[in-house]
Amino acid sequence: MNYSMLRRFAFLIFLVAAASEISAADYFAPAEGDYTIRDFKFASGETLPELRIHYRTLGKAEKDAQGETRNAVLITHGTTGSGAQFIRPEFAGELFGKDQPLDATKFFIVLPDGIGHGKSSKPSDGMHAKFPRYGYIDMVEAQYRLLTDGLGVNHARLVMGTSMGGMHTWLWGEAHPDFMDALMPLASLPMQISGRNRAWRRMIIDAIRNDPAWSGGEYKTQPPSLRTTAEMLWFMSSNPVLRQKEAPTLRDADDKIDKFVADYLKTGDANDVLYALEASHDYDPGPALEKIRATLLAINSADDLINPPELGILEREIQRLPHGRAIVIPLSDKTRGHGSHTIAALWKDELAKLLKESAK
């Protein structure tokens, strides 16, 4: 290759890199902000003078001639997560790019950090165990206030969420049935937390509350029970086949667990996770499912240890929705157990169908 050809080749590489940077800036680098809700009253009766809700947005809100927002999409995260978890290749890279299902040049995408999570108000900010006891109903109400009062959104094209966010999605459909065109809960069931799902949560809750080092929430260093928390989260978040492939020997398994725990302990907080797990105490959409009027698509995966399909709950309850359907993604080398909810390549075609079905 002569010098002239080399220069042209180098220039082409530069153009490709520049285009990638522009694309990333347009679709994968959201704007961030905080919305403060004054005197927020929790369902427990407690009040917080200032509740901070952190959020990320991509795109711009658009309203029709009647002043109704037409392109807003709310996406809510799972327990101990944050809106930041969606800004990565397997999610944003499959959904938010040009001509993808949630093209950020067409949609106004809102990714909030739930109460007690991420950069929103949480126990570890300073109140510790004196932070108000929040539940999923409080979290949904704060999301609604963020959209309507904070961002001026009076209608949502889509509300969707993963895991805890999936459970929030069911509650959204009941609490605000005319607010959205479509709902897509992922990795969740429309019934109160019970059975094994309650059991693993109780194991973590009891480990923390019965840990002498927890000191009623006033610890100076993280209590040993936070390690138990991390180990349980590692155990429940994937499927047995994948875990065996990742850790085929005793030493490999120990190394994998130790690395996960070490990474978790860098940022994890016992009070925050305790509150986050206890927040599911008021989740019970079952009695009011018929209130949901929006087109709803529920997606679970066959290898989800938290919401196993053999329970038959999703298949039974979805029949109560006039505009609802459910899909269970089969086990494959691409699924990740409960974590399949964030692997958008597994279900983005179904999302595109949902948007088409619910178009007005």
Contacts in CASP RR format, 6 or more apart in sequence:
PFRMAT RR
TARGET T0000
AUTHOR 0000-0000-0000
METHOD contacts of the structure
MODEL  1
MNYSMLRRFAFLIFLVAAASEISAADYFAPAEGDYTIRDFKFASGETLPE
LRIHYRTLGKAEKDAQGETRNAVLITHGTTGSGAQFIRPEFAGELFGKDQ
PLDATKFFIVLPDGIGHGKSSKPSDGMHAKFPRYGYIDMVEAQYRLLTDG
LGVNHARLVMGTSMGGMHTWLWGEAHPDFMDALMPLASLPMQISGRNRAW
RRMIIDAIRNDPAWSGGEYKTQPPSLRTTAEMLWFMSSNPVLRQKEAPTL
RDADDKIDKFVADYLKTGDANDVLYALEASHDYDPGPALEKIRATLLAIN
SADDLINPPELGILEREIQRLPHGRAIVIPLSDKTRGHGSHTIAALWKDE
LAKLLKESAK
1 9 0 8 1.000
23 97 0 8 1.000
23 98 0 8 1.000
26 97 0 8 1.000
26 104 0 8 1.000
26 105 0 8 1.000
27 58 0 8 1.000
27 92 0 8 1.000
27 93 0 8 1.000
27 96 0 8 1.000
27 97 0 8 1.000
27 98 0 8 1.000
27 104 0 8 1.000
27 105 0 8 1.000
28 87 0 8 1.000
28 92 0 8 1.000
28 93 0 8 1.000
28 96 0 8 1.000
29 87 0 8 1.000
30 56 0 8 1.000
30 57 0 8 1.000
30 58 0 8 1.000
30 87 0 8 1.000
30 109 0 8 1.000
30 111 0 8 1.000
31 56 0 8 1.000
31 57 0 8 1.000
31 58 0 8 1.000
32 54 0 8 1.000
32 55 0 8 1.000
32 56 0 8 1.000
33 54 0 8 1.000
33 55 0 8 1.000
33 56 0 8 1.000
34 52 0 8 1.000
34 53 0 8 1.000
34 54 0 8 1.000
34 55 0 8 1.000
34 119 0 8 1.000
35 52 0 8 1.000
35 53 0 8 1.000
35 55 0 8 1.000
35 145 0 8 1.000
35 146 0 8 1.000
35 149 0 8 1.000
35 150 0 8 1.000
35 151 0 8 1.000
36 50 0 8 1.000
36 51 0 8 1.000
36 52 0 8 1.000
36 53 0 8 1.000
37 50 0 8 1.000
37 51 0 8 1.000
37 53 0 8 1.000
37 142 0 8 1.000
37 145 0 8 1.000
37 146 0 8 1.000
37 149 0 8 1.000
38 49 0 8 1.000
38 50 0 8 1.000
39 47 0 8 1.000
39 48 0 8 1.000
39 49 0 8 1.000
40 47 0 8 1.000
40 48 0 8 1.000
40 50 0 8 1.000
40 51 0 8 1.000
40 138 0 8 1.000
40 142 0 8 1.000
40 145 0 8 1.000
41 47 0 8 1.000
42 48 0 8 1.000
42 132 0 8 1.000
42 133 0 8 1.000
42 134 0 8 1.000
42 135 0 8 1.000
42 138 0 8 1.000
43 135 0 8 1.000
43 137 0 8 1.000
43 138 0 8 1.000
43 282 0 8 1.000
44 132 0 8 1.000
44 133 0 8 1.000
44 134 0 8 1.000
45 132 0 8 1.000
46 132 0 8 1.000
46 133 0 8 1.000
47 132 0 8 1.000
48 121 0 8 1.000
48 132 0 8 1.000
50 121 0 8 1.000
51 115 0 8 1.000
51 120 0 8 1.000
51 121 0 8 1.000
51 142 0 8 1.000
52 119 0 8 1.000
52 120 0 8 1.000
52 121 0 8 1.000
53 112 0 8 1.000
53 113 0 8 1.000
53 114 0 8 1.000
53 115 0 8 1.000
53 120 0 8 1.000
53 121 0 8 1.000
53 142 0 8 1.000
53 143 0 8 1.000
53 145 0 8 1.000
53 146 0 8 1.000
54 82 0 8 1.000
54 112 0 8 1.000
54 113 0 8 1.000
54 118 0 8 1.000
54 119 0 8 1.000
54 120 0 8 1.000
55 110 0 8 1.000
55 111 0 8 1.000
55 112 0 8 1.000
55 113 0 8 1.000
55 146 0 8 1.000
55 151 0 8 1.000
56 83 0 8 1.000
56 84 0 8 1.000
56 87 0 8 1.000
56 110 0 8 1.000
56 111 0 8 1.000
56 112 0 8 1.000
57 108 0 8 1.000
57 109 0 8 1.000
57 110 0 8 1.000
57 111 0 8 1.000
57 151 0 8 1.000
58 96 0 8 1.000
58 104 0 8 1.000
58 107 0 8 1.000
58 108 0 8 1.000
58 109 0 8 1.000
58 111 0 8 1.000
59 104 0 8 1.000
59 105 0 8 1.000
59 107 0 8 1.000
59 108 0 8 1.000
59 109 0 8 1.000
60 108 0 8 1.000
61 69 0 8 1.000
61 71 0 8 1.000
61 72 0 8 1.000
61 108 0 8 1.000
61 151 0 8 1.000
61 152 0 8 1.000
61 153 0 8 1.000
62 69 0 8 1.000
62 70 0 8 1.000
62 71 0 8 1.000
62 108 0 8 1.000
63 69 0 8 1.000
63 70 0 8 1.000
64 70 0 8 1.000
67 154 0 8 1.000
68 154 0 8 1.000
68 155 0 8 1.000
69 108 0 8 1.000
69 152 0 8 1.000
69 153 0 8 1.000
69 154 0 8 1.000
69 155 0 8 1.000
69 156 0 8 1.000
70 155 0 8 1.000
70 157 0 8 1.000
71 106 0 8 1.000
71 107 0 8 1.000
71 108 0 8 1.000
71 157 0 8 1.000
72 107 0 8 1.000
72 108 0 8 1.000
72 110 0 8 1.000
72 147 0 8 1.000
72 153 0 8 1.000
72 155 0 8 1.000
72 156 0 8 1.000
72 157 0 8 1.000
73 102 0 8 1.000
73 107 0 8 1.000
73 108 0 8 1.000
73 109 0 8 1.000
73 110 0 8 1.000
73 156 0 8 1.000
73 157 0 8 1.000
73 158 0 8 1.000
73 159 0 8 1.000
73 160 0 8 1.000
74 110 0 8 1.000
74 112 0 8 1.000
74 143 0 8 1.000
74 147 0 8 1.000
74 156 0 8 1.000
74 158 0 8 1.000
74 159 0 8 1.000
74 160 0 8 1.000
74 172 0 8 1.000
75 83 0 8 1.000
75 86 0 8 1.000
75 109 0 8 1.000
75 110 0 8 1.000
75 111 0 8 1.000
75 160 0 8 1.000
75 161 0 8 1.000
76 112 0 8 1.000
76 114 0 8 1.000
76 143 0 8 1.000
76 159 0 8 1.000
76 160 0 8 1.000
76 161 0 8 1.000
76 162 0 8 1.000
76 164 0 8 1.000
76 165 0 8 1.000
76 166 0 8 1.000
76 168 0 8 1.000
76 169 0 8 1.000
77 83 0 8 1.000
77 85 0 8 1.000
77 86 0 8 1.000
77 111 0 8 1.000
77 113 0 8 1.000
77 114 0 8 1.000
77 117 0 8 1.000
77 161 0 8 1.000
77 162 0 8 1.000
77 163 0 8 1.000
77 164 0 8 1.000
77 165 0 8 1.000
78 85 0 8 1.000
78 161 0 8 1.000
78 162 0 8 1.000
78 163 0 8 1.000
78 164 0 8 1.000
78 165 0 8 1.000
78 166 0 8 1.000
79 163 0 8 1.000
79 164 0 8 1.000
79 276 0 8 1.000
79 277 0 8 1.000
79 279 0 8 1.000
79 280 0 8 1.000
80 117 0 8 1.000
80 233 0 8 1.000
80 268 0 8 1.000
80 272 0 8 1.000
80 273 0 8 1.000
80 276 0 8 1.000
81 113 0 8 1.000
81 117 0 8 1.000
81 118 0 8 1.000
82 113 0 8 1.000
82 114 0 8 1.000
82 117 0 8 1.000
82 118 0 8 1.000
82 119 0 8 1.000
83 111 0 8 1.000
83 112 0 8 1.000
83 113 0 8 1.000
83 118 0 8 1.000
84 111 0 8 1.000
84 113 0 8 1.000
84 118 0 8 1.000
85 91 0 8 1.000
85 342 0 8 1.000
86 92 0 8 1.000
86 111 0 8 1.000
86 342 0 8 1.000
87 111 0 8 1.000
88 342 0 8 1.000
90 342 0 8 1.000
90 343 0 8 1.000
90 344 0 8 1.000
90 345 0 8 1.000
91 342 0 8 1.000
91 343 0 8 1.000
91 344 0 8 1.000
93 100 0 8 1.000
93 344 0 8 1.000
94 100 0 8 1.000
94 344 0 8 1.000
94 345 0 8 1.000
94 348 0 8 1.000
95 101 0 8 1.000
95 102 0 8 1.000
95 344 0 8 1.000
95 348 0 8 1.000
95 351 0 8 1.000
96 102 0 8 1.000
96 103 0 8 1.000
96 104 0 8 1.000
96 109 0 8 1.000
97 103 0 8 1.000
97 104 0 8 1.000
97 105 0 8 1.000
98 105 0 8 1.000
100 348 0 8 1.000
101 348 0 8 1.000
101 351 0 8 1.000
101 352 0 8 1.000
101 355 0 8 1.000
102 109 0 8 1.000
102 158 0 8 1.000
102 351 0 8 1.000
107 157 0 8 1.000
108 153 0 8 1.000
110 146 0 8 1.000
110 147 0 8 1.000
110 151 0 8 1.000
110 153 0 8 1.000
112 120 0 8 1.000
112 142 0 8 1.000
112 143 0 8 1.000
112 146 0 8 1.000
113 119 0 8 1.000
113 120 0 8 1.000
114 120 0 8 1.000
114 139 0 8 1.000
114 142 0 8 1.000
114 143 0 8 1.000
115 121 0 8 1.000
115 122 0 8 1.000
115 134 0 8 1.000
115 135 0 8 1.000
115 138 0 8 1.000
115 139 0 8 1.000
115 142 0 8 1.000
115 279 0 8 1.000
116 122 0 8 1.000
116 123 0 8 1.000
116 131 0 8 1.000
116 134 0 8 1.000
116 272 0 8 1.000
116 275 0 8 1.000
116 276 0 8 1.000
117 272 0 8 1.000
117 276 0 8 1.000
121 131 0 8 1.000
122 131 0 8 1.000
122 269 0 8 1.000
122 272 0 8 1.000
122 275 0 8 1.000
123 129 0 8 1.000
123 131 0 8 1.000
123 269 0 8 1.000
123 271 0 8 1.000
123 272 0 8 1.000
123 274 0 8 1.000
123 275 0 8 1.000
124 269 0 8 1.000
124 271 0 8 1.000
124 272 0 8 1.000
125 131 0 8 1.000
128 217 0 8 1.000
128 218 0 8 1.000
128 271 0 8 1.000
129 216 0 8 1.000
129 217 0 8 1.000
129 218 0 8 1.000
129 271 0 8 1.000
131 271 0 8 1.000
131 275 0 8 1.000
133 275 0 8 1.000
133 278 0 8 1.000
134 275 0 8 1.000
134 279 0 8 1.000
135 278 0 8 1.000
135 279 0 8 1.000
135 280 0 8 1.000
135 281 0 8 1.000
135 282 0 8 1.000
135 283 0 8 1.000
136 164 0 8 1.000
136 167 0 8 1.000
136 168 0 8 1.000
136 171 0 8 1.000
136 279 0 8 1.000
136 280 0 8 1.000
136 282 0 8 1.000
136 283 0 8 1.000
137 171 0 8 1.000
137 175 0 8 1.000
137 282 0 8 1.000
138 279 0 8 1.000
139 168 0 8 1.000
139 279 0 8 1.000
140 168 0 8 1.000
140 171 0 8 1.000
140 172 0 8 1.000
140 175 0 8 1.000
141 175 0 8 1.000
143 168 0 8 1.000
143 172 0 8 1.000
144 172 0 8 1.000
144 175 0 8 1.000
144 176 0 8 1.000
144 179 0 8 1.000
147 153 0 8 1.000
147 156 0 8 1.000
148 154 0 8 1.000
155 179 0 8 1.000
155 180 0 8 1.000
155 181 0 8 1.000
156 179 0 8 1.000
156 180 0 8 1.000
156 181 0 8 1.000
157 180 0 8 1.000
157 181 0 8 1.000
157 182 0 8 1.000
157 355 0 8 1.000
158 180 0 8 1.000
158 181 0 8 1.000
158 182 0 8 1.000
158 183 0 8 1.000
158 184 0 8 1.000
158 354 0 8 1.000
158 355 0 8 1.000
158 358 0 8 1.000
159 169 0 8 1.000
159 172 0 8 1.000
159 173 0 8 1.000
159 179 0 8 1.000
159 180 0 8 1.000
159 182 0 8 1.000
159 183 0 8 1.000
159 184 0 8 1.000
159 294 0 8 1.000
160 166 0 8 1.000
160 169 0 8 1.000
160 183 0 8 1.000
160 184 0 8 1.000
160 185 0 8 1.000
160 186 0 8 1.000
160 351 0 8 1.000
161 168 0 8 1.000
161 169 0 8 1.000
161 184 0 8 1.000
161 185 0 8 1.000
161 186 0 8 1.000
161 341 0 8 1.000
162 186 0 8 1.000
162 187 0 8 1.000
162 339 0 8 1.000
162 341 0 8 1.000
162 342 0 8 1.000
163 186 0 8 1.000
163 187 0 8 1.000
163 188 0 8 1.000
163 306 0 8 1.000
163 338 0 8 1.000
163 339 0 8 1.000
163 341 0 8 1.000
164 188 0 8 1.000
164 276 0 8 1.000
164 279 0 8 1.000
164 280 0 8 1.000
165 185 0 8 1.000
165 188 0 8 1.000
166 185 0 8 1.000
166 186 0 8 1.000
166 187 0 8 1.000
166 188 0 8 1.000
167 185 0 8 1.000
167 188 0 8 1.000
167 280 0 8 1.000
167 283 0 8 1.000
167 285 0 8 1.000
169 183 0 8 1.000
169 184 0 8 1.000
169 185 0 8 1.000
169 188 0 8 1.000
170 183 0 8 1.000
170 185 0 8 1.000
170 188 0 8 1.000
170 190 0 8 1.000
170 285 0 8 1.000
170 289 0 8 1.000
170 292 0 8 1.000
171 283 0 8 1.000
171 285 0 8 1.000
172 179 0 8 1.000
172 180 0 8 1.000
172 183 0 8 1.000
173 179 0 8 1.000
173 180 0 8 1.000
173 183 0 8 1.000
173 291 0 8 1.000
173 292 0 8 1.000
173 293 0 8 1.000
173 294 0 8 1.000
173 296 0 8 1.000
174 285 0 8 1.000
174 288 0 8 1.000
174 289 0 8 1.000
174 291 0 8 1.000
174 292 0 8 1.000
177 291 0 8 1.000
177 292 0 8 1.000
177 293 0 8 1.000
177 294 0 8 1.000
178 293 0 8 1.000
180 294 0 8 1.000
181 294 0 8 1.000
181 295 0 8 1.000
181 358 0 8 1.000
181 359 0 8 1.000
181 360 0 8 1.000
182 294 0 8 1.000
182 295 0 8 1.000
182 296 0 8 1.000
182 297 0 8 1.000
182 354 0 8 1.000
182 355 0 8 1.000
182 357 0 8 1.000
182 358 0 8 1.000
183 292 0 8 1.000
183 294 0 8 1.000
183 295 0 8 1.000
183 296 0 8 1.000
183 297 0 8 1.000
184 296 0 8 1.000
184 297 0 8 1.000
184 298 0 8 1.000
184 299 0 8 1.000
184 351 0 8 1.000
184 354 0 8 1.000
185 296 0 8 1.000
185 298 0 8 1.000
185 299 0 8 1.000
186 298 0 8 1.000
186 299 0 8 1.000
186 300 0 8 1.000
186 341 0 8 1.000
186 347 0 8 1.000
187 299 0 8 1.000
187 300 0 8 1.000
187 301 0 8 1.000
187 304 0 8 1.000
187 306 0 8 1.000
187 307 0 8 1.000
187 338 0 8 1.000
187 339 0 8 1.000
187 340 0 8 1.000
187 341 0 8 1.000
188 298 0 8 1.000
188 300 0 8 1.000
188 307 0 8 1.000
189 197 0 8 1.000
189 300 0 8 1.000
189 307 0 8 1.000
189 311 0 8 1.000
189 313 0 8 1.000
189 314 0 8 1.000
189 317 0 8 1.000
190 285 0 8 1.000
190 286 0 8 1.000
190 289 0 8 1.000
190 298 0 8 1.000
190 313 0 8 1.000
190 314 0 8 1.000
190 317 0 8 1.000
190 318 0 8 1.000
191 284 0 8 1.000
191 285 0 8 1.000
191 286 0 8 1.000
191 313 0 8 1.000
191 317 0 8 1.000
192 283 0 8 1.000
192 284 0 8 1.000
192 286 0 8 1.000
193 201 0 8 1.000
193 280 0 8 1.000
193 281 0 8 1.000
193 283 0 8 1.000
196 305 0 8 1.000
196 306 0 8 1.000
197 306 0 8 1.000
197 307 0 8 1.000
200 232 0 8 1.000
200 235 0 8 1.000
200 236 0 8 1.000
200 306 0 8 1.000
201 277 0 8 1.000
201 280 0 8 1.000
203 228 0 8 1.000
203 232 0 8 1.000
204 225 0 8 1.000
204 228 0 8 1.000
204 229 0 8 1.000
204 232 0 8 1.000
204 273 0 8 1.000
204 274 0 8 1.000
204 277 0 8 1.000
205 274 0 8 1.000
205 277 0 8 1.000
205 278 0 8 1.000
207 225 0 8 1.000
207 228 0 8 1.000
207 229 0 8 1.000
208 214 0 8 1.000
208 223 0 8 1.000
208 225 0 8 1.000
208 226 0 8 1.000
208 229 0 8 1.000
208 270 0 8 1.000
208 273 0 8 1.000
208 274 0 8 1.000
209 274 0 8 1.000
210 225 0 8 1.000
211 223 0 8 1.000
211 224 0 8 1.000
211 225 0 8 1.000
211 270 0 8 1.000
213 219 0 8 1.000
213 221 0 8 1.000
213 223 0 8 1.000
213 224 0 8 1.000
213 225 0 8 1.000
214 223 0 8 1.000
214 225 0 8 1.000
214 270 0 8 1.000
215 223 0 8 1.000
217 270 0 8 1.000
217 271 0 8 1.000
219 270 0 8 1.000
222 265 0 8 1.000
222 268 0 8 1.000
222 269 0 8 1.000
222 270 0 8 1.000
223 270 0 8 1.000
225 270 0 8 1.000
226 264 0 8 1.000
226 265 0 8 1.000
226 268 0 8 1.000
226 269 0 8 1.000
226 270 0 8 1.000
226 273 0 8 1.000
227 261 0 8 1.000
227 265 0 8 1.000
229 264 0 8 1.000
229 270 0 8 1.000
229 273 0 8 1.000
230 260 0 8 1.000
230 261 0 8 1.000
230 264 0 8 1.000
230 265 0 8 1.000
231 257 0 8 1.000
231 260 0 8 1.000
231 261 0 8 1.000
233 264 0 8 1.000
234 256 0 8 1.000
234 257 0 8 1.000
234 260 0 8 1.000
234 261 0 8 1.000
236 305 0 8 1.000
236 306 0 8 1.000
236 338 0 8 1.000
237 337 0 8 1.000
237 338 0 8 1.000
237 339 0 8 1.000
238 336 0 8 1.000
238 337 0 8 1.000
238 338 0 8 1.000
238 339 0 8 1.000
239 303 0 8 1.000
239 304 0 8 1.000
239 305 0 8 1.000
239 331 0 8 1.000
239 335 0 8 1.000
239 336 0 8 1.000
239 337 0 8 1.000
240 303 0 8 1.000
241 303 0 8 1.000
241 331 0 8 1.000
242 336 0 8 1.000
242 337 0 8 1.000
243 253 0 8 1.000
243 256 0 8 1.000
246 252 0 8 1.000
246 256 0 8 1.000
247 253 0 8 1.000
247 255 0 8 1.000
247 256 0 8 1.000
286 317 0 8 1.000
289 317 0 8 1.000
289 320 0 8 1.000
289 321 0 8 1.000
290 320 0 8 1.000
290 321 0 8 1.000
292 321 0 8 1.000
292 323 0 8 1.000
292 324 0 8 1.000
293 322 0 8 1.000
293 323 0 8 1.000
294 323 0 8 1.000
294 358 0 8 1.000
295 323 0 8 1.000
295 324 0 8 1.000
295 354 0 8 1.000
295 357 0 8 1.000
295 358 0 8 1.000
296 321 0 8 1.000
296 323 0 8 1.000
296 324 0 8 1.000
296 325 0 8 1.000
297 324 0 8 1.000
297 325 0 8 1.000
297 326 0 8 1.000
297 327 0 8 1.000
297 350 0 8 1.000
297 351 0 8 1.000
297 353 0 8 1.000
297 354 0 8 1.000
298 314 0 8 1.000
298 318 0 8 1.000
298 324 0 8 1.000
298 325 0 8 1.000
298 326 0 8 1.000
298 327 0 8 1.000
299 326 0 8 1.000
299 327 0 8 1.000
299 328 0 8 1.000
299 329 0 8 1.000
299 341 0 8 1.000
299 347 0 8 1.000
299 350 0 8 1.000
300 307 0 8 1.000
300 309 0 8 1.000
300 314 0 8 1.000
300 326 0 8 1.000
300 327 0 8 1.000
300 328 0 8 1.000
300 329 0 8 1.000
301 328 0 8 1.000
301 329 0 8 1.000
301 331 0 8 1.000
301 335 0 8 1.000
301 336 0 8 1.000
301 337 0 8 1.000
301 338 0 8 1.000
301 339 0 8 1.000
301 340 0 8 1.000
301 341 0 8 1.000
301 346 0 8 1.000
302 309 0 8 1.000
302 328 0 8 1.000
302 329 0 8 1.000
302 330 0 8 1.000
302 331 0 8 1.000
302 335 0 8 1.000
303 331 0 8 1.000
303 335 0 8 1.000
303 336 0 8 1.000
303 337 0 8 1.000
303 340 0 8 1.000
304 337 0 8 1.000
304 338 0 8 1.000
304 339 0 8 1.000
304 340 0 8 1.000
305 337 0 8 1.000
305 338 0 8 1.000
306 338 0 8 1.000
307 314 0 8 1.000
307 338 0 8 1.000
309 315 0 8 1.000
309 328 0 8 1.000
314 326 0 8 1.000
314 328 0 8 1.000
315 326 0 8 1.000
318 324 0 8 1.000
318 325 0 8 1.000
318 326 0 8 1.000
327 347 0 8 1.000
327 350 0 8 1.000
329 335 0 8 1.000
329 340 0 8 1.000
329 346 0 8 1.000
329 347 0 8 1.000
334 343 0 8 1.000
334 345 0 8 1.000
334 346 0 8 1.000
335 343 0 8 1.000
335 346 0 8 1.000
336 342 0 8 1.000
336 343 0 8 1.000
340 346 0 8 1.000
344 351 0 8 1.000
END
